[in-house]
Amino acid sequence: MIDFSTHYLGLKLSGPIVVSSTPLSESLDNIRRMEDAGAAAVVLTSLFEEQLALESRALDEDLSRGTESFAESLDYLPAQSDYRVTQDVYLEHLQRAKDAVEIPILASLNGATTGGWIRFAKQIEDAGADAIELNTYALATDKRQTSVAIELQLLELVESVCQAVKLPVSVKLSQSFTSVASLVARLEEVGAKGVVLFNRFYQPDFDIETLEVRPTLHFSTPSELLPRLHWAAILYGHADIDLAVTGGVHTAEDVLKSIMAGASMTMMASALHIHGIEHIGRVLADMRYWLEKHEYQSLWETRGCLSRRSMPDVSPFDRGNYIKTLSSYSLRQTVAAF
């Protein structure tokens, strides 16, 4: 029997497939099905920084509206205990998910500044989450905002959350940072226990008939896996921090490649929307077949075997491969012309 167990953020996981943040996990029945299919953990849907700020302002406004004019208006104020906010719903769902399954449940927070995250991170800890994933997204649209400022803002956010809770904290990164290796090292210094490679940003599309800019949502494809494999292979062994790969993980081969690059585990979301939650079990069965065929006893034996530090020739990870690939393509085109 192949041993699929792995470790991530100090948690022992039964396997290498974790369900990434997706609306599918808003249903307790789905979370149970994920566990039954072989998911090693579930990351709940993200609670956005803007939701925390908006609801905090709404509560303040409702509690103070009219009190400056009529004392009688106090009778019309909503009782705080009756004020159902998204935070409360999120925490309740987290607690119910923890009671429903045995696998770890990770909370997810999405934002770019500390905001109300410190207080809410403590509430998440009290609610029983096994870890927190900071799903970061900082979009620099102001020319005065430098890349250095964005990185410092991220580091401040992560450090603040890490100091506020005892839970392990992972950071879901954008692949657009100039020096990913340097940033990951500094994230480790401020307390992060893991990084997730990489966040998928949903870009707006342009309607030339109505002259409108519209949001778009596309599921990931396996081709998106390549930059994640590249960076996992580069980062493996260069920092004492766990690596997770998400985005483009659809098949057993995708999972195996990710582990061989150096990831501790992989995350799936789009594949489950396309093929169903039971797809996890099929992927694990295909992995088991491959590992048995190649006479492995455990998945852990393969970890990092294709990482940069394991390769005698590191040029495929560096600029040399870029030049070689383009030259090879140009040469093939020239030969084909004759």
C-alpha positions in Angstrom: 0.0 0.0 0.0 1.4 3.4 -1.0 1.8 5.9 1.8 0.3 9.2 0.6 0.8 11.1 3.9 2.6 14.4 3.9 3.1 17.4 6.2 2.0 21.0 5.7 2.1 23.9 8.2 2.9 21.4 11.0 -0.2 19.5 10.1 -0.1 15.8 9.2 -2.1 15.3 6.1 -3.4 12.0 4.8 -2.6 12.9 1.2 -1.3 15.5 -1.2 -4.6 16.9 -2.4 -6.2 19.8 -0.5 -9.4 21.6 -1.7 -8.5 25.2 -2.4 -10.9 28.1 -1.6 -14.0 27.5 -3.6 -17.8 28.1 -3.2 -18.1 24.3 -3.1 -17.0 24.3 0.5 -19.9 26.6 1.5 -21.9 23.3 1.8 -21.3 21.0 4.7 -22.4 18.1 2.6 -19.8 18.9 0.0 -17.1 19.1 2.7 -18.1 15.6 3.8 -17.9 14.4 0.2 -14.5 16.0 -0.1 -13.2 14.1 2.9 -14.8 10.8 1.6 -13.2 11.3 -1.8 -9.8 11.6 -0.3 -9.2 15.4 0.3 -6.5 15.8 3.0 -7.9 19.2 4.1 -10.2 22.0 3.0 -9.6 25.7 2.7 -12.8 27.6 3.2 -14.0 30.3 0.9 -12.2 33.6 1.5 -13.6 36.4 3.7 -12.6 39.7 2.1 -11.1 42.6 3.9 -13.7 44.9 2.3 -16.5 42.8 3.9 -15.0 43.3 7.3 -14.6 47.0 6.8 -18.1 47.5 5.2 -19.9 45.6 7.9 -18.0 47.3 10.7 -19.0 50.7 9.3 -22.6 49.5 8.7 -22.9 48.4 12.3 -21.5 51.7 13.6 -23.9 53.7 11.5 -26.9 51.7 12.5 -26.0 51.9 16.2 -25.6 55.7 16.1 -28.2 56.7 13.5 -30.6 59.4 15.0 -29.2 59.4 18.5 -27.9 62.9 18.2 -31.5 64.1 17.7 -34.0 62.1 19.7 -33.4 59.9 22.8 -36.5 57.9 21.8 -34.6 56.7 18.7 -32.6 54.4 20.9 -35.6 52.1 21.0 -35.3 51.6 17.2 -31.6 50.6 17.2 -30.9 46.9 16.3 -29.7 44.8 19.2 -26.0 43.8 18.6 -26.9 40.2 19.4 -29.4 40.2 16.5 -27.0 41.9 14.0 -26.1 39.0 11.7 -22.9 39.9 9.9 -20.8 37.8 7.5 -18.1 37.4 10.1 -20.5 35.6 12.4 -21.8 33.4 9.6 -18.2 32.5 8.6 -17.2 31.6 12.1 -20.4 29.5 12.5 -19.7 27.6 9.3 -16.1 27.1 10.3 -17.2 25.5 13.6 -19.8 23.3 11.9 -17.2 22.2 9.3 -14.8 21.2 12.1 -17.5 19.2 13.8 -18.5 17.5 10.5 -15.2 16.1 9.4 -11.9 14.8 10.7 -9.6 16.5 8.2 -8.1 19.9 8.9 -10.1 23.0 8.0 -8.2 26.1 7.0 -9.7 29.6 7.1 -8.9 32.1 4.3 -8.7 35.8 4.5 -8.4 38.0 1.4 -7.0 41.5 1.4 -3.9 43.7 1.3 -3.8 45.7 4.6 -4.1 44.8 8.3 -7.6 46.3 8.6 -9.8 44.3 11.0 -7.8 41.1 10.3 -6.0 41.0 13.6 -9.2 40.8 15.6 -10.9 38.5 13.2 -7.8 36.2 13.0 -8.1 35.7 16.8 -11.8 34.8 16.4 -10.9 32.3 13.7 -8.4 30.7 16.1 -11.1 30.6 18.8 -13.5 29.0 16.4 -11.2 26.0 15.9 -9.4 26.6 12.5 -6.3 24.5 12.0 -4.5 27.2 10.1 -5.0 30.5 8.3 -4.3 31.2 4.7 -3.8 34.9 3.8 -5.0 35.2 0.2 -3.2 38.4 -0.7 -4.1 40.7 -3.5 -2.5 44.1 -3.8 -3.2 45.9 -7.1 -0.9 48.9 -7.7 -2.9 51.4 -9.8 -1.3 54.5 -8.3 2.0 55.4 -9.9 3.3 56.7 -6.6 3.0 53.2 -5.1 6.3 51.4 -5.5 7.0 47.7 -5.5 9.0 48.1 -2.3 6.0 49.7 -0.6 3.7 46.8 -1.7 6.2 44.2 -0.3 6.6 46.0 3.0 2.8 46.3 3.3 2.5 42.5 2.7 5.2 41.8 5.2 3.6 44.0 7.8 0.3 42.3 7.3 1.7 38.8 7.7 3.8 39.7 10.7 0.8 41.3 12.4 -1.3 38.2 11.9 1.4 35.8 12.9 2.0 37.7 16.1 -1.7 37.8 16.9 -2.4 34.1 16.7 -0.7 30.8 17.5 -2.1 29.1 14.4 0.3 28.4 11.5 -0.1 31.1 8.8 0.4 30.5 5.0 0.5 33.2 2.4 -1.0 32.8 -1.1 1.3 34.8 -3.3 1.0 36.5 -6.6 3.6 35.4 -9.2 4.1 39.0 -10.3 6.6 39.9 -7.6 10.0 40.8 -8.9 12.0 38.6 -6.6 9.9 35.8 -5.4 12.8 34.0 -3.7 13.7 37.1 -1.6 10.1 37.8 -0.6 9.6 34.2 0.5 12.7 34.3 2.7 11.4 37.5 4.3 7.9 36.0 4.8 9.6 33.2 6.7 11.5 35.8 8.8 8.2 37.5 9.9 6.6 34.2 10.9 4.9 32.6 7.8 5.0 28.8 7.9 4.1 28.3 4.2 3.5 29.9 0.9 1.0 29.0 -1.8 2.1 29.3 -5.4 0.2 31.2 -6.9 -2.9 33.3 -6.7 -5.1 33.4 -9.8 -6.3 36.9 -10.6 -9.4 37.4 -12.6 -9.0 40.1 -15.2 -11.9 42.1 -16.6 -12.9 41.8 -20.2 -13.9 44.6 -22.6 -17.2 44.6 -24.5 -16.7 46.6 -27.7 -20.4 46.7 -28.5 -21.7 48.1 -25.2 -18.4 49.8 -24.3 -18.5 48.1 -20.9 -15.8 46.5 -18.8 -17.1 43.3 -17.4 -15.7 40.8 -14.8 -14.8 37.4 -16.2 -14.3 34.0 -14.5 -12.4 31.1 -16.2 -11.5 27.8 -14.7 -7.8 27.0 -14.6 -6.1 24.8 -17.2 -3.1 22.5 -16.8 -1.0 24.9 -18.8 -1.1 27.3 -15.8 0.9 24.8 -13.7 4.2 25.5 -15.4 5.2 28.7 -13.6 4.2 27.2 -10.3 6.3 24.1 -10.9 9.2 26.4 -11.9 9.1 28.4 -8.7 8.4 25.4 -6.4 11.5 23.8 -7.8 13.6 27.0 -7.3 12.4 27.6 -3.7 12.6 24.0 -2.5 15.4 23.6 0.0 16.3 27.3 0.1 13.9 28.3 2.9 12.6 26.4 5.9 9.0 27.0 4.7 6.3 24.7 3.3 5.4 25.0 -0.3 1.9 24.4 -1.8 1.0 24.5 -5.5 -2.4 25.7 -6.7 -3.7 26.7 -10.1 -3.6 24.2 -13.0 -3.7 21.1 -10.8 -6.1 18.7 -12.6 -4.5 15.2 -12.9 -2.4 12.7 -11.1 0.5 13.8 -13.3 0.0 17.4 -12.2 0.1 16.4 -8.5 3.2 14.2 -9.0 5.0 16.9 -10.8 4.3 19.4 -8.0 5.6 17.1 -5.3 8.7 16.3 -7.4 9.3 20.0 -7.8 9.3 20.4 -4.0 5.7 21.1 -2.9 4.4 19.5 0.3 0.9 19.3 -1.2 -1.3 20.6 -4.0 -4.6 22.4 -4.1 -7.6 21.8 -6.4 -10.6 23.9 -7.2 -11.3 24.2 -10.9 -10.9 20.5 -11.5 -13.6 19.8 -9.0 -16.0 22.2 -10.6 -15.3 20.6 -14.0 -15.2 16.9 -13.0 -17.0 16.8 -9.7 -15.8 16.3 -6.1 -15.2 12.6 -6.7 -12.5 13.5 -9.1 -10.1 13.6 -6.1 -10.5 9.8 -5.7 -9.8 9.2 -9.3 -6.6 11.3 -9.2 -5.4 9.4 -6.1 -6.0 6.1 -7.8 -4.0 7.1 -10.8 -1.2 8.3 -8.6 -1.2 5.0 -6.7 -0.9 3.1 -10.0 2.0 5.2 -11.1 3.9 5.0 -7.8 3.4 1.2 -7.6 4.5 0.8 -11.3 7.7 2.7 -10.5 8.2 0.8 -7.2 7.9 3.6 -4.8 6.7 2.9 -1.2 5.6 6.4 -0.4 4.8 9.7 -2.2 7.3 11.4 0.1 10.2 9.6 -1.6 9.6 11.6 -4.7 9.5 15.0 -3.1 12.1 17.5 -4.6 13.6 15.0 -7.0 13.1 17.5 -9.8 13.9 20.6 -7.8 16.6 23.0 -8.9 19.0 21.8 -6.2 18.6 18.2 -7.3 19.5 18.8 -10.9 23.2 18.6 -12.0 22.3 21.1 -14.7 20.4 24.1 -13.3 20.1 25.9 -16.7 16.5 24.8 -17.2 15.5 27.0 -14.3 17.6 30.0 -15.3 18.0 32.4 -18.2 20.1 29.9 -20.1 17.0 27.8 -20.8 15.1 30.8 -22.1 17.8 31.4 -24.7 18.2 27.7 -25.5 14.4 27.3 -26.0 14.1 30.2 -28.4 17.2 29.3 -30.4 15.9 25.7 -30.7 12.5 26.9 -31.9 14.1 29.2 -34.5 16.4 26.4 -35.7 13.4 24.0 -36.2 11.6 26.7 -38.2 14.6 27.3 -40.4 15.1 23.6 -41.1 11.4 23.2 -41.9 11.6 25.9 -44.5 14.1 23.8 -46.5 
